[in-house]
Structures are given as C-alpha cells and as structure tokens.
Amino acid sequence: MNQKRIVVIGGGPTGLGAAYRLHELGYENWVLYEKSDYVGGHACSHTDNYGFVWDEGGHVIFSHYPYFDKIVDEMLGKEENQLVRESWIVREDLWIPYPFQNNLRYLPKLVQVSCLLGAAQAAANGKFQDSSNFRDWILATFGEGIAEAFMFPYNFKVWTTPLELMSKSWIAERVSVVDFKRLLENVLYERDDICWGPNNKFRFPLYGGTGEIYRRMAQRFPDKIRIGKELVVVDAAARTVSFSDGSGDTYDVLISSAPLDLLVGMLKSAENRLQDAAADLQHNNLLVLGLGLEKKIDTGKCWIYFADQDMPCYRATYFSHYSPFNVPNGDTERYSSLMCEMSFRVGESLDPSRVLDQVIAALIRAKMLDEADRSRIVSRYHRTVAYSYPIPTLGRDRALATLQPALLEKAIYSRGRFGAWRYEIGNMDHSVMMGVEAVGHALSGEPETVFHGS
Ligand SMILES: Cc1cc2nc3c(=O)[nH]c(=O)nc-3n(C[C@H](O)[C@H](O)[C@H](O)COP(=O)(O)OP(=O)(O)OC[C@H]3O[C@@H](n4cnc5c(N)ncnc54)[C@H](O)[C@@H]3O)c2cc1C
C-alpha cells in the first residue's frame, strides 16, 4: 500500500466530514484523533442527570450544500423534526418579531420615529460600502435609531468586543440588512415581516440533540477513531504528531480542526512571524445555561434574542420545541426546557449558578416564565464552552493570510470553525464541507470552494 498517511485532528463536524469522505472513497491509510471522550465538537449534545438533552448553544441545521444534506439524510432518515423558524427580540419587556428592523411597529412611537429617520438617512446616503468597521457599517446600513435600539447592544453581547474593532468583511448573509421602502410600509400598513434569512425553515434530530448526527457519522468507522487523544506537538519538519499521553504518529497530510492559534503554539520551532500572526486571532467563550422544567410549554416559538443589559444571555431557545425527546421520556405534556447562551471574554470568570439566577429573573420579566415556575425547575444545567465565536477583528484577515499558506506548505490543512477562524464559514455545513474538501484537495488537487469562498 502506497497511500499517503492522513491524520485528522478533531472529531467535530470538520474532522468527521474529512473522515466520512475518506471512508466513502474507500481510503485506508488514515486515522482521526479527538481529545475528548466523545465526538461532535461544538455540535455535540449531552443528556443531564434528569434526562434533559442540551446542545452547546441552540444548533439548527440549515445548509448550503447538497452533500451535507445527503449526510444528514443518511444519518437521521425519518428521525428528524421539520421546524419553521419563529424568533423574537425582547427589548425593555416588549416583544418584537425578528428581524428587528422589519417590525418597528412593535416599538414605542418615539423609538419608531428615531429608527425610521435614521434608516431614511442611511438609505439616502447609501454609504455602507465605504464603512471601515462593523460599527460604522451598522450605522451606515441601519441608521442611528436601529443601531442604538438593537444592533449595537445585541452585537456587543454576542461578540463581547467593541464593534469598531471588528471588520465588516464577514457579513454577507449573516446580518439582515435594510430595504427602507419595505420597512416604512411595514409600519404604515401594520404588517408583520418575518421571513428573512437562510434559516427560516430548519430541521432537528428527533433523538439525542444535534450531536446525534455526529455520533452516527462516527459509528461508520469506529476503528479509525481514537478518542481521549490530545494533540500537543506538531513537528512539521519530521511530519510527526505527539499526544499528551506520550504517544505519537506520523503523517503525510495533517487535517486539523483544533483552534488555529493553539495549533501554531504546538508547532515545533514555529517562526516568530507565525506566532505573531496567531496572537492576532481573537475569540470569546460561552456559558450554556439550561432550565429543565416540570411544566408543559406549548409554543411555536424557537428562539428569542435579548438586547437588554439586565439579561446576561443574548439568546434563549425553547429547546423542548425542537424535539419532544429533548425532555425526559419525550414527555412534553409534563416537561419543557429552555436553553440560554451567554458570551464572555477570555480571562473573565463567571459563577454559573449566579448567572442562572439572573437569567431566571430576566425570563420572568420577559414573561417566558412566571414566578410559580421557580419551583417547577427540576434541572439547572450549565456548561462552559471555550472557543465559541471566532471574532472577525480588523487584523484577522492579515493574520490568516500569513498563517494559512505557511501551514499548507507544511502539508497542514487548518480547517473548520476555529481551524479556518472565519465566522462567515463557521457553521456545521461549512465545517463538514471544509473537511470533505480538504481531503479532495490533499488527494487529487480538487478545489476547496468553501474554504476559499465565503
Ligand atoms: C453557540 C453556538 C451556536 C451555534 N449554532 C449553530 C447553528 O445553529 N447551526 C450551525 O450549523 N452551526 C452552529 N454553530 C457552529 C457549529 O458548532 C460549528 O460549525 C461546528 O461545531 C464546527 O466544527 P469543527 O469541527 O470545525 O470544530 P469543533 O466543533 O470545535 O470541533 C473541533 C474538535 O477538535 C477537538 N480538538 C481541539 N483541539 C484538539 C487537540 N489538541 N487534540 C485533539 N482534538 C482536539 C475538539 O475537542 C473538538 O471535538 C454554533 C456554534 C456555537 C458555539
């Protein structure tokens, strides 16, 4: 056998995408190493002691790629739920349908006026192409009223980064923009306008949460997956990898989905310019908070965005609505679950139990729960997740332009949400496809359309 040895690092969507493709091709000489004792990466799911299932933040499946769709079809068969997105924004205890700017009629008149005036000015100026950072782009696109009322506070909660330090290069379909005529008509004709976006319909696994997709993928090639193996050193000259347990392996091609800054730190004698570039990459972390309730919640709502400062989380998801089997025994007559996400900065430490108390109070203010529900909370779940959002800072693209070609010269494909470090291609479908396409490139020189696109 004269096949190149391919080593895959990480059992999340990217690593499993690569693995799936290798298996599909009938390729033999490969192995996947994962540091945890489970697969799925950020797209994993866990069941708590009470039987509630939790994702690492609300994951919904919407895809740009038939190949990814085919994998999900194969893994889930009929065991999935089809959902229609119903999402809302809570601001000062008012409920506004998403997207905010299309539903201004739900706001107090004074705020409506300032949002409309700002949007009219922004539309007249038409200068959003010229803006040099995310904050200016928001102002130039939406105007001051919408920026102050929602875009600034909400985005700061998600990114935990001053918006003027973020670029606008990642935006494309990730942020719903403004059509002033439509926005004005929606107010005047009192019309709801909720259909924006790529994920207004989505699917969700019936059993086991999002992570079920990846558990089932891994079951296709169990003898190729080594869990509990944390990569610690990459010797790119010798083409060897070493793990924290002292073991090692050799490779011809390395496909890594470990965070890029950490990967550079593992390179034996990495040049200074690579270390400097890696230091320019920034991320934040996530606290996932779950409330398992002994209470029926009958709702069509999916998730709620929070812009106000007194709610620590930027989003709450009616997770029991995604699948009945996200609650014990699938008994949604008796149980329900709410899952909330809070971003926090690197270096910041949180007391999850205190945050949970604040979240419960905020959910009661927003009327998602009532006071009596405090005694119906049977599970208070929390999970701290390192590396949740790769932040599109102003220096990001320069750093990546230094790092990625240098790694590829050493036969290292750094791909995936934190391997590529590009939020605009940071979803599960992108990640799986980056793994698939890295294999195609490594073996046959096929183009990597996702990694090089946006
Ligand atoms: C809050 C949140 C919400 C999201 N919502 C959605 C959504 O609604 N829809 C969607 O499509 N996507 C969503 N995503 C994105 C989705 O989670 C990612 O696209 C996907 O998990 C990225 O896959 P990955 O394999 O690139 O990285 P990861 O999922 O991070 O997997 C990397 C794997 O590598 C392993 N690893 C890391 N370092 C090492 C090492 N040194 N040695 C060995 N193994 C290592 C990790 O343990 C992990 O298993 C969301 C992400 C977050 C954080």
The ligand as an SDF file (V2000), in Angstrom:
LIG
                    3D

 53 58  0  0  0  0  0  0  0  0999 V2000
  -23.1950   28.9150   20.4400 C   0  0  0  0  0  0  0  0  0  0  0  0
  -23.0600   28.2670   19.1070 C   0  0  0  0  0  0  0  0  0  0  0  0
  -24.1870   28.1220   18.3130 C   0  0  0  0  0  0  0  0  0  0  0  0
  -24.0650   27.5400   17.0410 C   0  0  0  0  0  0  0  0  0  0  0  0
  -25.2000   27.4000   16.2920 N   0  0  0  0  0  0  0  0  0  0  0  0
  -25.1060   26.7890   15.0830 C   0  0  0  0  0  0  0  0  0  0  0  0
  -26.2720   26.5850   14.2930 C   0  0  0  0  0  0  0  0  0  0  0  0
  -27.3730   26.9440   14.6810 O   0  0  0  0  0  0  0  0  0  0  0  0
  -26.1220   25.9530   13.0910 N   0  0  0  0  0  0  0  0  0  0  0  0
  -24.9010   25.5480   12.6260 C   0  0  0  0  0  0  0  0  0  0  0  0
  -24.8370   24.9810   11.5350 O   0  0  0  0  0  0  0  0  0  0  0  0
  -23.7880   25.7410   13.3540 N   0  0  0  0  0  0  0  0  0  0  0  0
  -23.8550   26.3500   14.5580 C   0  0  0  0  0  0  0  0  0  0  0  0
  -22.7240   26.5350   15.3140 N   0  0  0  0  0  0  0  0  0  0  0  0
  -21.4300   26.1770   14.7370 C   0  0  0  0  0  0  0  0  0  0  0  0
  -21.0290   24.7210   14.9020 C   0  0  0  0  0  0  0  0  0  0  0  0
  -20.9790   24.3690   16.2520 O   0  0  0  0  0  0  0  0  0  0  0  0
  -19.6610   24.5920   14.2330 C   0  0  0  0  0  0  0  0  0  0  0  0
  -19.8000   24.8380   12.8640 O   0  0  0  0  0  0  0  0  0  0  0  0
  -19.0160   23.2450   14.3260 C   0  0  0  0  0  0  0  0  0  0  0  0
  -19.1030   22.6470   15.5760 O   0  0  0  0  0  0  0  0  0  0  0  0
  -17.5530   23.4130   13.9360 C   0  0  0  0  0  0  0  0  0  0  0  0
  -16.9860   22.1760   13.7380 O   0  0  0  0  0  0  0  0  0  0  0  0
  -15.4280   21.9690   13.8230 P   0  0  0  0  0  0  0  0  0  0  0  0
  -15.1930   20.5360   13.6700 O   0  0  0  0  0  0  0  0  0  0  0  0
  -14.7660   22.9090   12.8770 O   0  0  0  0  0  0  0  0  0  0  0  0
  -14.9910   22.4830   15.2520 O   0  0  0  0  0  0  0  0  0  0  0  0
  -15.4030   21.9540   16.6860 P   0  0  0  0  0  0  0  0  0  0  0  0
  -16.8390   21.6720   16.7390 O   0  0  0  0  0  0  0  0  0  0  0  0
  -14.8200   22.9550   17.6170 O   0  0  0  0  0  0  0  0  0  0  0  0
  -14.6250   20.5890   16.8060 O   0  0  0  0  0  0  0  0  0  0  0  0
  -13.2420   20.5440   16.9590 C   0  0  0  0  0  0  0  0  0  0  0  0
  -12.8810   19.2570   17.6600 C   0  0  0  0  0  0  0  0  0  0  0  0
  -11.4660   19.1920   17.7840 O   0  0  0  0  0  0  0  0  0  0  0  0
  -11.1430   18.7190   19.0640 C   0  0  0  0  0  0  0  0  0  0  0  0
   -9.8080   19.2230   19.4130 N   0  0  0  0  0  0  0  0  0  0  0  0
   -9.4600   20.5080   19.6490 C   0  0  0  0  0  0  0  0  0  0  0  0
   -8.1510   20.5750   19.9730 N   0  0  0  0  0  0  0  0  0  0  0  0
   -7.6750   19.3100   19.9230 C   0  0  0  0  0  0  0  0  0  0  0  0
   -6.4020   18.7390   20.1710 C   0  0  0  0  0  0  0  0  0  0  0  0
   -5.3520   19.4930   20.5500 N   0  0  0  0  0  0  0  0  0  0  0  0
   -6.2490   17.4020   20.0260 N   0  0  0  0  0  0  0  0  0  0  0  0
   -7.2990   16.6140   19.6520 C   0  0  0  0  0  0  0  0  0  0  0  0
   -8.5350   17.1200   19.4320 N   0  0  0  0  0  0  0  0  0  0  0  0
   -8.7320   18.4470   19.5600 C   0  0  0  0  0  0  0  0  0  0  0  0
  -12.2290   19.2910   19.9510 C   0  0  0  0  0  0  0  0  0  0  0  0
  -12.3580   18.5750   21.1780 O   0  0  0  0  0  0  0  0  0  0  0  0
  -13.4470   19.1630   19.0620 C   0  0  0  0  0  0  0  0  0  0  0  0
  -14.1020   17.9440   19.2250 O   0  0  0  0  0  0  0  0  0  0  0  0
  -22.8010   27.1140   16.5740 C   0  0  0  0  0  0  0  0  0  0  0  0
  -21.6780   27.2410   17.3870 C   0  0  0  0  0  0  0  0  0  0  0  0
  -21.7950   27.8140   18.6390 C   0  0  0  0  0  0  0  0  0  0  0  0
  -20.5640   27.9460   19.5010 C   0  0  0  0  0  0  0  0  0  0  0  0
  1  2  1  0
  2  3  1  0
  2 52  2  0
  3  4  2  0
  4  5  1  0
  4 50  1  0
  5  6  2  0
  6  7  1  0
  6 13  1  0
  7  8  2  0
  7  9  1  0
  9 10  1  0
 10 11  2  0
 10 12  1  0
 12 13  2  0
 13 14  1  0
 14 15  1  0
 14 50  1  0
 15 16  1  0
 16 17  1  0
 16 18  1  0
 18 19  1  0
 18 20  1  0
 20 21  1  0
 20 22  1  0
 22 23  1  0
 23 24  1  0
 24 25  2  0
 24 26  1  0
 24 27  1  0
 27 28  1  0
 28 29  2  0
 28 30  1  0
 28 31  1  0
 31 32  1  0
 32 33  1  0
 33 34  1  0
 33 48  1  0
 34 35  1  0
 35 36  1  0
 35 46  1  0
 36 37  1  0
 36 45  1  0
 37 38  2  0
 38 39  1  0
 39 40  1  0
 39 45  2  0
 40 41  1  0
 40 42  2  0
 42 43  1  0
 43 44  2  0
 44 45  1  0
 46 47  1  0
 46 48  1  0
 48 49  1  0
 50 51  2  0
 51 52  1  0
 52 53  1  0
M  END
$$$$
